[in-house]
């Protein structure tokens, strides 16, 4: 199975002067879950090259077995440093797509026309689209075949308003993901802050927070195996 992983190229946390990007655990855990399941992985981003890493995600309290494995994996580091430009990607070359979170996708992938077209092409072809934490933002502007928002009537999750408040970024982010998913007609679900939750509705797989990344990857693998 060929799986595409799409990462953000956005590195500015609003106008705070602080950096953001993708969240390390949300990349590393699914990367290795998919790799160990036999997937061939391709990494892409809007700008290509090295995507920005949220510096906070490298702090000791957020490191996991998967992030430690990544730190010693020169092959994975090389692949990450050389992501291909998203504009060159064709949906027909892949069986599924996975989007790691971090705050970056709220800004760039949310509006990226290549990403939106890719997601619509995957769904139209009956291929799963998986996202975790803030990455469900990539679904907001995608449309179903009938022109409705892709998430309309679909069970979805993503970083909750209470989790955004807990990290004190409610007034920094361009919008609150929970609110926007519901405004687009999504049937938003959540559990207690920081607990893992993966929601599967057909071809759309979403995870609530960083701790949900493994569950989302496992759900993606299960979905691919059932197709």
N, C-alpha and C positions, 0 to 999 in steps of 0.2 A: 504494500500500500504506500502511496505517495502522499505525504501530508505537507501542506504549506503552513508555515508559522509567520505571521505578519506582526511586526513590531513598530512602535511609534518612532518618529524622527523628531518629535517636539521636546525641547529641553528646558523651557521656561515656565516656572510656576506662577502664572499670571504676571502681575507687576510687582511681585514681592522681592525680586532680585535673587530668589533661590532657584536651584535647579530641580528639574523633575525628569521624567522619561519613563522607561519600563521598570517594573518591579522584578527583581532578580528571581525570587522564589516562583513567581508566576510564569516565568520562562523556563527555569531549570527543571522544576518538577515535571511539567508536561513534556518537556524535551526528552527527558530520560524515560518517562513512562512510555512514550511513543517509540523511542529508539529501541528500548528493551522489548517492545512488542513486535519488532521487526519492520517498523516503518522507515521509509526513505524520507529524509527531511530536507526541505528547502526553506531558507530564511529570507524574508523580504522586508522592506521598509519603504516609505514614500521617497526618501532621498537616497537610499542605498548606502552601502558602507556600514560603519559602526553606529548602531543606534545608541542614543543616550541612556545611560543607566541612572535611575533615581538613586542618588548617593545614600539616602536613608536605608535603602533596601540591602545595603552591604554592612549595616551596623550589626554588632554581635547578636542582639536580641532577635533578629529576623533571619538568621542563617539556619539552614536545615541540612539534612544529609545530601539533598540534591544540589544545594548551592555549594557545599564543600566538594562534591564530586566535580562540579563545573570548574571550580578554581584550579583543579589539577588536570583538566582535560584540554590539552592543546588543540585537539581537533575541533571541539565545540567552540573554543575561543576564536579560532581562525574563521569558522563558519559565521560566527556572530559579527566579527570585524568586517566581514565581506558580504553583508546581505545584498541581495539583488534589488534593483529598483522595481517597485511595485507595478509600475507602468508596463513592464516587460512580461508580466505574468499572465498566463492563460489558464482559465479554470479547468479546461479539458485535460490539462496535464496532471491534475491532482484528484485525489479521492476525498479529501476533506481539508478544511482550513481551521487553524486555531489562532486566536488573538490573545496574547498576554495583556494584562492590565498595567497598572501604574497610572498616574494622572495624565501622562502625555496624550493618550488617545482621546481624551475629552476635547482637546484642541485640534489635532491634525486629522486623525483617522475618522473622526466624526463627520468631517466635511469632505474627505478625500474622494473624488469622483472615481478614481481607479478602484479604490477599496469598495465603494458602494456597488459599482458595476460587477465586481468580482463576487461579492456576497450574493447579489441577485442571480448571477450565473450559476453559482454553486447550488442554490436552492432550486432553481429551475431545472437543473440536471439531476436533482434528487440526491445531492451530496451534503453532508452535515457541516454546519458552521458552529464552532465552539468559541466562547469568550468567557473571560473571568474578571471579576472585580470591577474596574472602571471600563474595561474593554467592551461590555455590552453597548457602550455609546456608539460603536461602529454600526449597530443595527438600526439606529434611530431614523436615519434618512433613507434606508433601503426600502424598496417597495415589493409587495407580492405581485404575482402575475396580473391580478385584477386591479392593480393600482393603489390598493390600500397599504398603509404602513405594514412592513413585514411582521412586526411584533403584535399587530392587532389581533386580539383574541387568543394570543399565545401565552402560556405560562412562562414567565421569565423572572430572573433575579439580577442583582448587580449591587454594587456598593451602596449601602443604605444611607438615608439621611442621618440616622443616628451615628453611624460609623464616620461619616464625613464630619459631623459635629465633634466627635471624639478626637479627631486628629486636627481640629480647629482650622478647617479649610472651607467651611461653609460659605464664607464671604470672599473666598479667593477663586474657587472653581467657577467656570463660565455658566454652569447650570448644575442642578442636583440630579444625578442619574435616576434615582428612584422616581422623582417627580416626572422626568421626561419619558421614562418607559411607560408610566401610567397615562401620561398625556397622549402618547401614541397608540393607546388602546391595549397595551400589554397588561396581562394579568399578573401583576407584580407579587412576588412571594419573598418572604425573608424569615429568618429565625434570629435568635439572640446574637447580638454583635459578636463578631470574630469567630463564630462557630461555623464549621464547613457546611455549605449547602450547594448542591448541584441540581439544577432543574432541567429536565429534558422534555421538550414538546416537539415531537416529530424530529425534524432535522436541525432544530435550534436548541443548542445546549449552552446554558449560562451558569456562572458561579458567583456567589455573593461577595467574596472577599479573598484576600491572599491565601487563607487557610483552605479555600475550596479548590485550589488549583489541581491537586491530585485527583480529587473526586471528578472534576470536569474532564480531565484527561482520561480517566477510566471510563467515564460515560461515553466519551468520543470513541474510544477503542471498541466498546461494546456495540455502539451504534453502527460503526463501520463493519463489524463482523456480522451484523444482522442484515446488512443490505445485500 
